[in-house]
Amino acid sequence: MLKIRVEGLPREIDRFLEHFQDYYRVLQRSKPYPNRNSEYVRVYVEIGSISE
């Protein structure tokens, strides 16, 4: 299992994770946390291998 942080615009993160799930299992995904003084957000994701 890996824990990663993804930063970007909310719609970009959603699109990325949609495609990402073709290769990895998303075990857990946090709510979006806004970055200070920015329109970007961060999301914390726990992933596992799709073959697990």
N, C-alpha and C positions, 0 to 999 in steps of 0.2 A: 504494500500500500504506500502511496505517496500523497503528500499534502502540498498543494500548489496554490498560489495566489494569481488571479487573473485580473488585469486592470484594463479598462477601456470604457467606451460608451455602452450603456446597458444593452442596446440592440446588437452591438458587435459581440459582446460577451455571449448573449443568447445564441447567436448564429454560430459562433466558434464552438461552443459546447455541444450544440446540435451535431456538428460534423465530428467533433472530438469523440463522441459516444460511439462512432463506428469503429474506433480502435481501442478504447478504454471504457471500463465500467465506472460510471460516476457513482460512488458510494454515498456521498453526502455533498450538499452544496449549501453555502450560507446565503443569507439575504444580501443584497447589494449594500455596501457601505460607501457613502459619498466621500470622495477625496476633498480635502480642503481647497478652497478657492479654485475649483475646477468643475467641469461638467462630467468628469470621469468618475467611475465607481470601481470598487474592488470587490471581488467575490472569492471566497476561499472554497476550494474543492478538494475532496479526498477521492483518489482514484485507485483502481485496481486493474490488473491485466484482464483483458476480455476472455482469456483462456482459463482464468482461475475459477 
